Amino acid sequence: MASQTSDTTDLTATDREEQQETTAQQDQFAAMLEADYDYQRLHRGEIREATIVLIEENEVIVDLGVKRDGIVSQRDLEWLSQEMLADLHVGDTVPVAILNTSNRQDGILVSLRQGLAQQDWLRAERVMESGEICEAEVNETNRGGVVVQFGRVRGFVPNSHLTSVRRGLSKDRLHEAKEELVGKTLQLAVIEVDRRRRRLVLSERVATQQRREQLLEDITVGEVRTGVVCNIVSYGAFVDLGGIDGLIHISELDWQHIGHPSEVLKLGDEIEVYVLNVDGERNRIGLSRKRLLPDPWPIVTEQLNEGDLIEGTVTNTVDFGAFVEVGEGVEGLVHISQIPGGQNALGALQRDEKLQVRVLRVDPWKRRISLSLYGTMDLPQDGEEMA
């Protein structure tokens, strides 16, 4: 009976050992399965966020969140700039592309360069979807346009989408104009992203139009803006407000009468302007320079009294009379009824002619000065000719 009990006890101990061994094998097998599962979850070409755990001279080791570390090879690191390499630190999170999951026993081969480039592709897609403007430097030119650097991705701007190059240039001049852009940074909009074909197309023309539309929405009448004189014509000056031009009519350039805008402005001048009006439908902005200059009206008119005889300069003649500057850009009107000789005498007056006028009235509310030529000079009567 004792022998039977001893056999039972031995059998139980043996069973227990076998059970423990089986459990250990199952745990080991489960761990192997888990490791294999983690390993198999990686796919070639996949982009992963990894943490740098070691930086050596010839490679960088990263934690991929699986059982095996990722290895960035020396060849991959050689593609990165010295600035980029110097900015890498242990603990940094970086994007890497899975290159090969089976050819190295010590880790998984990954590419930091491709991971960063993939990040730029994703950024390009976001920029295109949002419609925002980005900056890119021109690296080289070709027959169809210019090549720009968008992060670590090469982008292309077609000739038809360049606004920095004037249209209608001859083939040789067009090539020269594009060569002058190399090394310069352009404001661009992303118009096409095709990662599979590695095609990234950008447009300076679209970016310019977007800036114009945004500026037209933002600009308001009455505000003061800073701009650069970009064109001067006989009737005024155009000012670049940062993507859209506004016009300062010659009458809004200065309080004093000027014959041509070039008398007070030159190309490239940076000036402050007052926004007079905004026409969104026609993309037109009216500006004023003189509104920001000291107003000479109160100073000049303070010294004028009715009946005073003063010297003035003819600035313009119209059917109903002549405008005469009486000081610092302040003009008064000599109505035709106040010109001895009427139309015949009016026609004899010349612009910039100096003459004496009599002050009839000063209206500070309407900012008008009424003048007269009666008793101030000899002018031909109606029907008479000038000597």
C-alpha positions as CSV (number, residue, x, y, z in Angstrom):
1,M,0.0,0.0,0.0
2,A,2.9,2.3,0.8
3,S,4.6,1.4,-2.4
4,Q,1.4,2.4,-4.3
5,T,1.4,5.8,-2.6
6,S,5.1,6.3,-3.4
7,D,4.5,5.5,-7.1
8,T,1.6,8.0,-7.1
9,T,3.7,10.7,-5.6
10,D,6.5,10.1,-8.1
11,L,4.1,10.2,-10.9
12,T,2.6,13.5,-9.8
13,A,6.1,15.1,-9.6
14,T,7.0,13.8,-13.1
15,D,3.7,15.2,-14.4
16,R,4.5,18.5,-12.7
17,E,7.9,18.8,-14.3
18,E,6.5,17.9,-17.7
19,Q,3.8,20.5,-17.3
20,Q,6.4,23.2,-16.3
21,E,8.6,22.3,-19.3
22,T,5.6,22.5,-21.6
23,T,4.6,25.9,-20.2
24,A,8.2,27.2,-20.7
25,Q,8.2,26.0,-24.3
26,Q,4.9,27.6,-24.9
27,D,6.1,30.9,-23.5
28,Q,9.2,30.7,-25.6
29,F,7.2,29.9,-28.7
30,A,4.8,32.7,-27.9
31,A,7.7,35.2,-27.5
32,M,9.1,33.9,-30.8
33,L,5.8,34.4,-32.5
34,E,5.4,37.9,-31.0
35,A,8.9,38.9,-32.2
36,D,8.2,37.4,-35.6
37,Y,4.9,39.2,-35.7
38,D,6.5,42.5,-34.9
39,Y,9.2,41.8,-37.5
40,Q,6.6,40.9,-40.2
41,R,4.6,44.0,-39.6
42,L,7.3,46.1,-41.3
43,H,7.1,46.4,-45.1
44,R,9.7,47.6,-47.5
45,G,9.1,51.2,-48.4
46,E,7.0,51.8,-45.3
47,I,7.7,55.1,-43.4
48,R,8.1,54.8,-39.7
49,E,8.6,57.3,-36.9
50,A,11.8,56.1,-35.1
51,T,13.8,57.3,-32.1
52,I,17.5,57.7,-32.3
53,V,19.3,55.5,-29.7
54,L,22.9,55.6,-30.9
55,I,24.9,57.9,-33.2
56,E,28.2,56.5,-34.5
57,E,30.6,57.8,-37.1
58,N,29.5,55.2,-39.8
59,E,25.8,54.6,-38.8
60,V,22.9,55.6,-36.7
61,I,20.8,53.2,-34.7
62,V,17.1,53.9,-34.3
63,D,14.3,52.2,-32.3
64,L,11.5,51.2,-34.6
65,G,9.2,50.0,-31.8
66,V,9.7,46.4,-32.8
67,K,12.2,43.7,-31.5
68,R,15.0,44.7,-33.8
69,D,16.6,48.1,-34.2
70,G,16.8,50.0,-37.4
71,I,20.2,50.8,-38.9
72,V,20.9,53.9,-41.0
73,S,24.0,53.1,-43.1
74,Q,27.0,55.3,-43.7
75,R,26.0,55.5,-47.4
76,D,22.6,56.9,-46.5
77,L,24.1,59.4,-44.1
78,E,26.4,60.7,-46.9
79,W,23.4,62.0,-48.7
80,L,22.5,64.3,-45.8
81,S,24.0,67.8,-45.3
82,Q,26.5,68.5,-42.6
83,E,24.0,70.8,-41.0
84,M,21.4,68.0,-40.9
85,L,23.9,65.6,-39.4
86,A,25.0,68.0,-36.8
87,D,21.4,68.5,-35.8
88,L,20.8,64.8,-35.0
89,H,20.8,63.9,-31.3
90,V,20.0,60.8,-29.3
91,G,16.3,60.8,-28.3
92,D,15.2,62.7,-31.5
93,T,12.2,61.3,-33.4
94,V,12.9,61.0,-37.1
95,P,11.1,59.5,-40.1
96,V,12.8,56.5,-41.7
97,A,11.9,54.4,-44.7
98,I,12.2,50.6,-44.3
99,L,14.7,49.3,-47.0
100,N,15.2,45.7,-46.1
101,T,14.0,43.5,-43.3
102,S,16.0,40.3,-43.9
103,N,19.5,40.9,-45.0
104,R,21.1,41.9,-41.7
105,Q,21.1,39.9,-38.5
106,D,22.0,42.8,-36.3
107,G,19.1,45.0,-37.4
108,I,16.7,46.3,-40.0
109,L,18.2,48.5,-42.8
110,V,16.4,51.8,-43.0
111,S,16.9,55.1,-44.8
112,L,16.7,58.5,-43.0
113,R,17.2,60.3,-46.3
114,Q,14.1,58.7,-47.8
115,G,12.1,59.1,-44.7
116,L,12.8,62.8,-44.6
117,A,12.0,63.1,-48.4
118,Q,8.7,61.3,-47.8
119,Q,8.0,63.8,-45.1
120,D,8.5,66.5,-47.7
121,W,6.1,64.8,-50.1
122,L,3.5,64.8,-47.4
123,R,4.2,68.5,-46.8
124,A,3.8,69.2,-50.5
125,E,0.4,67.5,-50.5
126,R,-0.7,69.6,-47.4
127,V,0.5,72.8,-49.1
128,M,-1.4,72.0,-52.3
129,E,-4.6,71.2,-50.4
130,S,-4.4,74.3,-48.2
131,G,-3.5,76.6,-51.0
132,E,-0.7,78.2,-49.0
133,I,2.3,79.8,-50.5
134,C,5.8,78.2,-50.0
135,E,9.4,79.3,-50.8
136,A,11.9,77.3,-52.8
137,E,15.3,78.0,-54.2
138,V,16.1,77.6,-57.9
139,N,18.8,75.0,-58.4
140,E,19.1,74.7,-62.1
141,T,17.3,75.4,-65.4
142,N,16.2,73.3,-68.4
143,R,14.4,74.0,-71.6
144,G,11.0,73.6,-70.0
145,G,11.4,75.7,-66.9
146,V,13.4,75.7,-63.7
147,V,14.2,73.1,-61.0
148,V,13.7,74.1,-57.4
149,Q,14.5,72.5,-54.1
150,F,11.4,71.7,-51.9
151,G,13.1,70.4,-48.8
152,R,14.8,67.2,-50.0
153,V,12.5,66.9,-53.0
154,R,13.2,68.4,-56.4
155,G,10.3,70.3,-57.9
156,F,9.7,71.8,-61.3
157,V,8.3,75.2,-62.3
158,P,7.3,75.3,-66.0
159,N,8.2,78.3,-68.2
160,S,4.5,79.2,-68.4
161,H,4.2,79.4,-64.6
162,L,7.2,81.8,-64.1
163,T,6.3,85.4,-63.5
164,S,9.9,86.4,-62.7
165,V,10.7,85.9,-66.4
166,R,9.0,88.3,-68.8
167,R,6.9,86.6,-71.5
168,G,7.7,86.9,-75.2
169,L,11.5,86.6,-74.8
170,S,13.6,85.0,-77.5
171,K,15.0,81.6,-76.9
172,D,18.5,82.9,-76.0
173,R,17.1,85.7,-73.8
174,L,14.7,83.3,-72.0
175,H,17.6,81.0,-71.2
176,E,19.6,83.9,-69.8
177,A,16.7,85.2,-67.7
178,K,16.2,81.8,-66.2
179,E,19.9,81.4,-65.4
180,E,19.7,84.6,-63.5
181,L,17.1,83.0,-61.2
182,V,19.6,80.2,-60.0
183,G,20.2,80.7,-56.3
184,K,17.2,82.9,-55.9
185,T,14.2,82.0,-53.7
186,L,10.8,82.1,-55.4
187,Q,7.3,82.4,-53.9
188,L,5.4,79.3,-55.2
189,A,2.2,77.4,-55.1
190,V,2.1,73.6,-55.3
191,I,-0.2,72.6,-58.2
192,E,0.7,68.9,-58.7
193,V,2.0,66.1,-56.4
194,D,2.5,62.5,-57.7
195,R,4.7,60.5,-55.3
196,R,4.6,57.4,-57.4
197,R,6.1,59.1,-60.4
198,R,8.1,61.4,-58.1
199,R,6.6,64.4,-59.9
200,L,6.2,67.8,-58.0
201,V,5.1,70.8,-60.0
202,L,4.9,74.3,-58.6
203,S,3.7,77.7,-60.0
204,E,4.9,81.2,-59.4
205,R,2.0,82.5,-61.5
206,V,-0.6,80.8,-59.3
207,A,1.2,82.0,-56.1
208,T,1.1,85.6,-57.4
209,Q,-2.6,85.4,-58.2
210,Q,-3.3,83.9,-54.7
211,R,-1.3,86.7,-53.0
212,R,-3.2,89.3,-55.1
213,E,-6.6,87.8,-54.1
214,Q,-5.6,87.6,-50.4
215,L,-4.2,91.2,-50.4
216,L,-7.4,92.5,-52.0
217,E,-9.4,90.8,-49.2
218,D,-7.1,92.2,-46.5
219,I,-6.5,95.7,-47.6
220,T,-9.0,98.3,-46.4
221,V,-9.8,101.9,-47.4
222,G,-8.1,104.4,-45.0
223,E,-5.2,102.3,-43.9
224,V,-1.5,103.1,-44.6
225,R,0.7,100.7,-46.4
226,T,4.4,100.6,-47.4
227,G,5.2,99.8,-51.0
228,V,7.9,100.1,-53.7
229,V,7.5,102.3,-56.8
230,C,7.5,99.8,-59.7
231,N,6.4,101.9,-62.6
232,I,6.1,105.6,-63.5
233,V,3.8,106.9,-66.2
234,S,2.6,110.3,-67.3
235,Y,-0.7,110.0,-65.3
236,G,0.8,108.6,-62.0
237,A,3.0,106.0,-60.4
238,F,2.3,102.3,-59.7
239,V,3.4,101.0,-56.3
240,D,4.0,97.3,-55.5
241,L,2.2,96.5,-52.2
242,G,3.7,93.1,-51.9
243,G,2.0,91.1,-54.7
244,I,-0.4,93.6,-56.1
245,D,0.1,97.1,-57.6
246,G,-1.8,100.2,-56.7
247,L,-1.9,103.5,-58.6
248,I,-1.2,106.9,-57.2
249,H,-2.8,109.3,-59.6
250,I,-0.7,112.4,-60.4
251,S,-3.2,114.5,-58.5
252,E,-2.5,112.5,-55.4
253,L,1.2,112.6,-55.5
254,D,1.8,115.9,-53.9
255,W,0.0,119.0,-52.6
256,Q,1.9,121.1,-55.0
257,H,1.2,121.0,-58.7
258,I,3.7,118.7,-60.6
259,G,4.1,118.3,-64.3
260,H,5.3,114.7,-64.2
261,P,5.4,112.0,-61.5
262,S,9.2,111.7,-61.9
263,E,9.5,115.1,-60.3
264,V,8.8,113.6,-56.9
265,L,9.3,109.8,-57.3
266,K,11.8,107.4,-58.9
267,L,11.7,103.6,-59.6
268,G,12.6,101.6,-56.5
269,D,11.6,104.2,-54.0
270,E,10.0,102.7,-50.8
271,I,7.2,104.9,-49.7
272,E,4.2,105.0,-47.5
273,V,0.8,105.4,-49.2
274,Y,-2.8,106.0,-48.1
275,V,-5.4,103.6,-49.5
276,L,-8.1,105.7,-51.2
277,N,-10.3,102.9,-52.7
278,V,-10.3,99.2,-53.5
279,D,-12.1,97.7,-56.5
280,G,-12.0,93.9,-56.0
281,E,-13.9,93.1,-59.2
282,R,-11.4,95.0,-61.4
283,N,-8.4,94.3,-59.1
284,R,-7.6,98.0,-58.8
285,I,-6.4,99.9,-55.8
286,G,-6.3,103.7,-55.6
287,L,-3.5,105.2,-53.5
288,S,-2.5,108.6,-52.3
289,R,0.9,110.0,-51.3
290,K,-0.1,113.5,-50.5
291,R,-2.6,112.5,-47.9
292,L,0.4,111.5,-45.7
293,L,2.2,114.8,-46.3
294,P,1.6,117.9,-44.2
295,D,-1.6,119.7,-45.4
296,P,-0.5,123.2,-46.6
297,W,-4.1,124.5,-46.7
298,P,-4.4,126.0,-43.2
299,I,-0.9,127.5,-43.4
300,V,-1.5,129.2,-46.7
301,T,-5.1,130.3,-46.2
302,E,-4.3,131.7,-42.8
303,Q,-2.4,134.5,-44.5
304,L,-5.1,135.2,-47.1
305,N,-7.7,138.0,-46.7
306,E,-10.4,139.0,-49.0
307,G,-9.2,141.8,-51.3
308,D,-5.5,140.8,-51.1
309,L,-3.5,141.1,-54.3
310,I,-1.1,138.1,-54.5
311,E,1.1,136.4,-57.0
312,G,0.0,133.0,-58.3
313,T,0.9,130.4,-61.0
314,V,-1.5,129.0,-63.6
315,T,-1.7,125.2,-63.2
316,N,-4.6,124.4,-65.6
317,T,-7.3,126.1,-67.7
318,V,-10.7,124.7,-68.3
319,D,-13.8,126.0,-70.1
320,F,-15.1,127.7,-66.9
321,G,-11.9,129.3,-65.8
322,A,-8.3,128.9,-64.7
323,F,-6.8,127.2,-61.6
324,V,-4.0,129.2,-60.0
325,E,-1.6,128.0,-57.3
326,V,-1.4,130.6,-54.6
327,G,1.2,128.8,-52.4
328,E,2.5,125.3,-51.4
329,G,0.1,123.4,-53.7
330,V,-3.0,125.3,-52.6
331,E,-5.1,126.3,-55.7
332,G,-7.8,128.8,-56.2
333,L,-10.2,129.2,-59.2
334,V,-10.5,132.3,-61.4
335,H,-13.9,131.8,-62.8
336,I,-14.5,132.9,-66.4
337,S,-16.7,135.6,-65.1
338,Q,-13.7,137.1,-63.2
339,I,-11.5,137.2,-66.3
340,P,-11.6,140.5,-68.3
341,G,-12.0,139.5,-71.9
342,G,-13.8,136.2,-71.2
343,Q,-12.9,133.1,-73.3
344,N,-10.5,135.1,-75.5
345,A,-8.4,136.1,-72.5
346,L,-8.7,132.7,-70.9
347,G,-7.3,131.1,-74.0
348,A,-4.3,133.4,-73.7
349,L,-3.3,132.1,-70.3
350,Q,-0.4,129.6,-70.3
351,R,0.3,126.8,-67.8
352,D,3.1,127.8,-65.3
353,E,2.5,131.5,-66.2
354,K,3.0,133.9,-63.3
355,L,0.3,136.5,-62.7
356,Q,-1.3,138.6,-60.0
357,V,-4.8,137.7,-58.7
358,R,-7.1,139.2,-56.2
359,V,-8.6,137.1,-53.4
360,L,-12.4,137.3,-53.5
361,R,-13.3,134.6,-50.9
362,V,-11.8,131.8,-48.9
363,D,-14.2,129.0,-47.9
364,P,-12.5,126.8,-45.3
365,W,-15.4,124.3,-45.2
366,K,-15.4,123.5,-48.9
367,R,-11.7,124.2,-49.2
368,R,-12.3,126.6,-52.0
369,I,-10.6,129.9,-52.9
370,S,-12.3,132.3,-55.4
371,L,-9.9,134.6,-57.3
372,S,-10.3,137.4,-59.8
373,L,-8.1,139.0,-62.5
374,Y,-10.1,142.2,-62.7
375,G,-7.8,145.2,-62.1
376,T,-4.7,143.1,-61.9
377,M,-3.4,142.9,-65.5
378,D,-4.2,143.9,-69.1
379,L,-5.9,141.1,-70.9
380,P,-7.6,141.2,-74.4
381,Q,-11.3,141.9,-74.5
382,D,-13.7,139.6,-76.3
383,G,-13.1,139.8,-80.0
384,E,-9.6,141.3,-79.6
385,E,-6.3,139.5,-80.4
386,M,-3.2,139.4,-78.2
387,A,-0.5,141.7,-79.4
